[in-house]
Amino acid sequence: MLVTGTISFLYFLFPSLFAKVNPDKDVLGVSKINAYVNKSSLETALLAYCLSEQSLPKSLNELYAGYLSEKRKLDLDKLFKYKVVSSDDCEYELNLI
């Protein structure tokens, strides 16, 4: 318990030390779980984007004008498989990778 507590504490303080162990930065699948939970929010954002712009974005990172990928370092295109079926009718396919 002392060893795991120490490792957890070091990971909390210095996550960059563990970058080689965790290249995807997905600790215990947290990013995939968050993506699954937030899928409905993303679908709502796609609908709002389509209503305001009269078309769908080419990629999910365009949805927030690159804000999430640049400022928050969250690449939605790596978490979701997104395909535009009909941009005029706001039809798309959105699945987790």
C-alpha positions in Angstrom: 0.0 0.0 0.0 2.9 2.3 0.7 4.5 1.7 -2.7 1.2 2.2 -4.7 0.5 5.3 -2.6 4.0 6.7 -3.3 3.6 6.0 -7.1 0.2 7.6 -7.2 1.5 10.7 -5.3 4.5 11.0 -7.7 2.1 10.6 -10.7 -0.1 13.4 -9.3 2.9 15.7 -8.8 5.0 14.9 -11.9 2.8 13.3 -14.6 5.5 14.1 -17.2 7.8 11.5 -15.6 5.3 8.8 -16.6 4.9 9.9 -20.2 6.8 6.9 -21.6 4.6 4.5 -19.7 1.4 6.2 -20.8 2.0 7.6 -24.3 -1.8 8.0 -25.1 -2.3 9.9 -21.8 -5.4 7.8 -21.1 -5.0 6.8 -17.5 -7.2 3.8 -16.8 -9.4 4.6 -19.9 -10.5 7.9 -18.4 -10.5 9.7 -21.8 -12.6 7.0 -23.4 -15.0 7.0 -20.5 -15.3 10.8 -20.7 -15.8 10.5 -24.4 -18.7 8.0 -24.0 -20.3 10.2 -21.3 -20.0 13.4 -23.4 -21.2 11.9 -26.7 -24.7 13.3 -26.3 -23.3 16.8 -25.6 -21.2 16.5 -28.7 -24.3 15.5 -30.7 -26.1 18.5 -29.3 -23.2 20.7 -30.3 -23.3 19.2 -33.8 -27.0 20.0 -34.2 -26.5 23.6 -32.9 -23.6 24.0 -35.3 -25.7 22.7 -38.2 -28.6 24.9 -37.4 -26.5 28.0 -37.2 -24.1 27.4 -40.1 -26.5 25.4 -42.3 -23.9 22.7 -42.7 -21.9 20.2 -40.7 -18.1 20.7 -39.9 -15.7 18.5 -41.9 -14.0 17.4 -38.6 -15.0 17.4 -35.0 -12.1 19.7 -34.1 -13.7 22.4 -36.3 -16.8 22.2 -34.2 -15.3 24.4 -31.5 -13.1 26.3 -33.9 -10.0 24.5 -32.7 -10.4 25.7 -29.1 -10.4 22.2 -27.5 -7.5 20.9 -29.5 -5.3 24.0 -29.0 -6.2 25.3 -25.5 -7.3 22.0 -23.8 -5.2 19.6 -25.8 -8.2 17.5 -26.5 -8.3 15.9 -30.0 -11.9 14.9 -30.7 -11.0 13.3 -34.0 -8.9 10.7 -32.1 -11.7 9.8 -29.7 -14.6 9.6 -32.2 -15.1 8.3 -35.7 -17.1 11.0 -37.4 -18.5 10.8 -40.9 -20.8 13.4 -42.6 -23.6 11.5 -44.5 -25.5 14.6 -45.7 -24.3 18.1 -44.7 -27.5 19.8 -46.0 -29.8 17.5 -43.9 -27.5 17.5 -40.8 -27.0 13.7 -41.1 -23.9 12.2 -39.7 -22.4 9.1 -38.1 -20.7 9.4 -34.7 -19.1 6.5 -33.0 -16.4 5.9 -30.4 -13.1 4.6 -31.6 
